[in-house]
Amino acid sequence: MSQKDEFFKYITDGYSPKGDAIIMGAAMLDGETLTNAHVKIPLKTMNRHGLIAGATGTGKTKTLQIIAEQLSQQGVPTLLMDIKGDLSGIAAESPGHEKIDERHEKIGLYFKKRKSPVEIMTISEQDGIKMRATVSEFGPVLLSRILDVTETQAGIISVVFKYCDDNKLPLLDLDDLKKVLQYATGAGKEEFQKEYGRISTSSTGAILRKLIELEQQGAQRFFGERSFDVKDLVRKDRDGNGYVNVIRLTDIQDRPKLFSTFMLSLLAEIYSTFPEQGDSDKPELILFIDEAHLIFDNASKALLSQIESIVKLIRSKGIGLYFVTQNPTDIPEGVLSQLGLKIQHALRAFTAKDRKAIKLTAQNYPETDYYNTAEILTSLGIGEALISALDEKGRPSPLAATLLRAPESRMDVLSDRELSDLIADSELTDKYNEEIDRESAEEILQKKIEEANEEEIKEKAAKEKAKARKSSTSRTSTRQNPILKVLTSASFIRGVMGILGKALK
């Protein structure tokens, strides 16, 4: 048997799932594409998380698009973080191209033009279905980790949440939280000290500064009502295709704090909402986090620990997380070790540091007799990638250099008109884009402070009135008739007594 035949058997045996699968493309050896040596990812292992990495311009986004549209066809909804703004085209059919036909002929796959059902969402000023969460839903622990506060400050945040729960104060947005913090060391100082202990103004001041920093990144638009129900992420259309939910994030690339705040809030909500699923034939929901380094850059140890915990636990809910970034080293080792599927596009070795990074990257993949992994990483073309997956028993599949199929949907963005029409036609738009500003902690406490001030003013006025009345009475009692004053004076009495004395003699 020739090396080519051995390799064909090696690939087809390693990538022959018994159930449904995602077909990525065909394996390559020595620059030759082996038609029908298809690299397939078992659908049931897609909740084991994954990584899509590679240098800029090597095709990461299109790989994400390929997986998302195939998942949709299998009835699995997805959530895509569209930071670069180039994923909306999945809502339209591919126009086709002769080069696409040539590629698919090499791979041995028929190319069909298809679009997926898409929802366009946003957490910022951009048009789309608004995704929000209340501060109360976010919770004191997660909020403390996002703000990177001290242990003492985290305790104060927990006390604030407890106070709001005890007093039925809706904690909806950041203004509510700021108002309660100000109240705790201002008008409500005695109330807080009596019920929850003394709260330092320096600590609340530090927390307020952290909240202002978060506000400056646009978090005010994210916190509030109506809260987004994560169950709306797992909808299917009439034909049973899973919805591709695209979150437009092009305007928050320079606001990593907002991005990580949103991501952790979303993952925490999904984890607490979705039931345990265990091993099933297909996942419940797959999330693709593009430009994943934005989450991990400058993240505190507490925050990284929280992310790592969620990645480990959320798989049991049938949720898969896929991180898209330039280099695997962008992902912390604790998270990287949890990723079952790895799709590695080309890396570029321009410097000594780059070459060192490539050697480290090569060590993340299974050893193989067919490739020099470090060498092939720099020679892959656009739309080619090294793939290592898990089989249905959770074992690593053979490493395969793969010529990837083309997306069946448009590889370009929708026009502004197409986006507007898509958003307007969504049944979720009316549900989540209605502006709601009901009475919450800020308004209730402000009213309480104003009532207390009015009562204080009334009490002060009453005291002034009583004091004035007392002063008036005192003046009246001492203001005697001049004649009476003379008659009762000591000198007059002594004179009268003297006269009477002489008369008696």
C-alpha positions, 0 to 999 in steps of 0.5 A: 500500500502506498503512503497516499493510500495509507494516509487516505485510510488513516483519515477516513477511519479517523473521521467516520462518525456513525451519527450526524457530522459537520463536513469541513473539507478534504484532507491534503498530503504533500500539497495534493487534495485527496478527493472524498477523504472528508474531514468530519466533526461528529455533531455530538462532540460539538459541545466539547468546545473549540478553537479557530486560530490563524494569522489575519487574512487566512480565513478564520471568519469563513471557517466560522461561517462554514460551521455555523451554517452547517449547524443551522441545517442540523437544527442547532442554533448558534450565537456569533460575536461579529466584531469585525462586521463581516458575518451578516452575509450568512443571511443571504445565499452565496452568489457562487463563483467558478473558483468555488466550483473548482474547490468543491470539485477537488474536495468531492462535495456538491456546492449548494447556494443556501442562506440561514435564518438570522437574527441581528442583535446588539448591545450598543448604539448599533441597530439590532435587537437589544440585548440587556440585563439588569444589575440585579440579574448580574449579581454581586459576585460577577459584578465584583469580579468584572469591576476588579474590586478589593475583598472589602469593596466586594463585601459592600457590593453584596450588602447593597444587593442585600439591602435592595432585596430586603427593601424591594428596591429594583436594581436595574441599571448602573444609576440604581447601583450608584444611588444606593451606594451614595445613599449608604454613606449619605442620607441612609448612613444611620439606616445602613449602620444599624442593619448592616454595619458601618460602610466606609465612604472611601470604599464606596467612592472607589466602587463608584469610580470603577462604575464610572469607568465601566459606564465610559465603555458604554455599559449603561446601554447594556444594563437595564430592561427589558432583560434578554431571555437566553431561551430566545437564542435557541429558536428554529425556523419553520423548516427546523433550521437553527437560528444564527444569532449575530451580535454586532460588536464592531463599535466595542473593539476598544472597549474590552471591559464592556465586551467581557462584562457582556460575555460573562453575564451571558454565559452565567445566565445560560448556565443558570437557565439551561437544564443539564443535558449530559451527552446527547446526539447534538448540542443545544447551542454553540457560541463563537467568540471572535477576537477572543483575546479581548476577553482575556487581555488585562483580565484579573485573576478572579475574572480568568478563574470565573471564565475557566470555571464556566468553560468547564461546567457549561458543556454539561448544559449542551453548550459549546464555546468556540474561541476565534483568535490569531494565536492559541497563545492568546488563550489561557492554558486552563481554557485551552486545555478544555478545547476539543476541536482545534482548527489552525490556519496559517501562522506567519514567521516574521520574527524570532518571537513568531518562530518560537510561538509557532513551535509552541503552537505545533505542540498543541496538536497530536503527533503525526508521521505525515506532517512536520506540524511546525513547518506546515503551519507556515505554508498553509494557504487561504482556506486551508487549515490543520484540524484535530477533533474528537471522535464520538468516544472523546478520543483525538482524531488524526491531525489533518491538513484540510482544504476547507469547503466554501460557505454556502452563504454570502461571503460579504456583508449585508447592505444597510437596507438589507440589515434594516429589513432583516431587523424590522421583520424579526418578531424579537424586535418589538419584544426587546426594543421597547424602551422601559423605564419603570420606577426602580431603586434610584427613583424610590430612594430619591423620593425617600430622601425628598420625603425625609428632607421635607419632614426634616424641614417641617420638624425644623419649622415646628421647632422654630415656631415653638421656640418663637412662641416660648420667646414671645411668652417669656417677653410678655411675662416680663413686660409689666405695667410701669406703675405696677413696676414702681409699686413693686420695686424694692426701693418703693416698698422700703420707702412705704415701710419707713413711713409706716414705721414713723407713723406707728411711733 
